[in-house]
Amino acid sequence: MLAESLIFQTAALACLLPALWLAVRRDGEKRLLLPALALAVAGPVLLCVLAARSGWRTDFSFTIWVSAAATLILFSALAAISRTARKMAALVLPYLGLSILVAILVGHGGRPMPESPGPWLAAHIAVAVATYALITVAAVAALAVFLKERSLKSKTTNGLAALLPPVAESERLQDRLMFLSEAVLGLGLASGIAIHVQRAQPLLEADHKTLLTLAAFVVIGILLIVQRYSGLRGRRAARIVMISYLLVTMAYPGVKFVSDILIG
């Protein structure tokens, strides 16, 4: 299959390089970043579409590809309307590039689902992917806050921190994305319950994925409430955002990594 070809996967990864090169250049032509991001989106999205033609796959490698493609779509849309998001490209693109590299290195032809997902399951998958994309970009914004504050405290303006947006701008973007993440994550939990009801199963399964997802939902909710009433900001809030991201990562690709790679 073309999508499983190492050459095709490497080409899809290479589509990120022009945008990454522009993102890390202080004197680069930033107006070219958006066209470069369009190319960065095209490679992984095309690969996912081709890979899914024979059926939806649930293996770890394909999960990483889909997550990276969704995150690139979301980030590119934000970059088109937000100067703050564009300045975070120097963090987002290397991370996604490394994620895709991992998918290539551990990838193997996963078997498609025996049946096409029904409407509820398809909606649940779409919501899960959207949640992961939202919280990934939110975590990158939190990392930008962390790095920028540390740079300001040490009174250094060189390096990666110099490419990042001001702390206040990153925090605003982070807060909006976390609010959306909580809403979409709640929708994902609701759609999961609906699937269980449809199948006459218990409302919630006490498995790792469900427990980690619920933990992330609670942590994000607490963060939003604390921010609302106490004004929690800066690196302390950024740490909580990254903890939430870690929980969702463990629930989504993490569980697949254990089942596909470690257990096999």
MONOR-V719390 format. One record per pair of residues at least 4 apart in sequence whose C-alpha atoms are under 7 Angstrom apart, sorted by the first residue. I is the first residue (numbers start at 1). J is the second residue. Records with the same first field share a line. If there is no record, write none. Layout:
I=J / J
This chain:
1=5
2=8
3=8 / 9 / 47 / 50 / 51
4=9 / 109
5=9
6=10
7=11
8=12
9=13 / 104
10=14
11=15
12=43 / 44
13=43 / 97 / 100
15=39 / 40 / 43
16=20 / 40
17=21
18=22 / 36
19=23 / 33 / 36 / 37 / 40
20=24 / 90 / 93
21=25
22=28 / 29 / 30 / 33
23=89 / 90
24=90
26=163
32=36
33=37
34=38 / 80
35=39
36=40
37=41 / 76
38=42
39=43
41=45 / 69 / 72 / 73
42=46
43=47
44=48 / 65 / 69
45=49 / 69
46=50
47=51
48=52 / 65 / 66
49=53
52=56 / 57
54=112
55=112 / 113 / 116
56=112 / 113
57=62 / 110 / 111 / 112 / 113
58=62 / 63
59=63 / 110 / 256 / 260
60=64 / 253 / 256 / 257 / 260
61=65 / 103 / 106 / 107
62=66
63=67 / 253
64=68 / 99 / 100 / 103 / 253
65=69 / 100 / 103
66=70
67=71 / 129 / 132 / 133
68=72 / 96
69=73
70=74 / 129 / 130 / 133
71=75 / 133
72=76
73=77
74=78 / 133
75=79 / 137
76=80
77=81
78=82 / 85
79=83 / 85 / 86
82=86
83=87
84=88 / 165 / 169 / 170
85=89
87=163 / 164 / 165
88=92 / 164
89=93
90=94
91=95 / 140
92=96 / 140
93=97
94=98
95=99
96=100
97=101
98=102
99=103
100=104
101=105
102=106
103=107
117=121 / 122
118=122
119=123
120=124 / 191 / 195
121=125 / 195
122=126
123=127
124=128 / 188 / 191 / 192
125=129
126=130
127=131 / 184 / 188
128=132 / 188
129=133
130=134
131=135 / 181 / 184 / 185
132=136
133=137
134=138 / 177 / 181
135=139 / 177 / 178 / 181 / 245
136=140 / 245
137=141
138=142 / 174 / 177 / 178
139=143 / 241 / 242 / 245
140=144
141=145 / 170 / 173 / 174
142=146 / 174 / 238 / 241 / 242
143=147 / 238
144=148 / 164 / 170
145=149 / 167 / 170 / 171 / 234 / 235 / 238
146=150 / 235 / 238
147=151 / 161
148=152 / 161 / 167
149=153 / 167
150=154
151=155 / 156 / 157 / 161
152=156
157=161 / 162
158=162
160=164
165=169 / 170
166=170
167=171
168=172
169=173
170=174
171=175
172=176
173=177
174=178
175=179
176=180
177=181
178=182
179=183
180=184
181=185
182=186 / 217 / 220 / 221
183=187
184=188
185=189 / 217
186=190
187=191
188=192
189=193
190=194
191=195
192=196
193=197 / 203 / 204
194=198
195=199
196=200 / 201 / 202 / 203
197=201 / 203
205=210
206=210 / 211
207=211
208=212 / 251
209=213 / 251 / 252 / 255
210=214
211=215
212=216 / 247 / 248 / 251
213=217 / 247 / 248 / 251
214=218
215=219
216=220 / 244 / 247 / 248
217=221
218=222
219=223 / 244
220=224 / 244
221=225
222=226
223=227
224=228
225=229
226=230 / 231 / 232
227=231 / 232
232=237
233=237
234=238
235=239
236=240
237=241
238=242
239=243
240=244
241=245
242=246
243=247
244=248
245=249
246=250
247=251
248=252
249=253 / 254
250=254 / 255
251=255
252=256
253=257
254=258
255=259
256=260
257=261 / 262
258=262 / 263
259=263 / 264
260=264
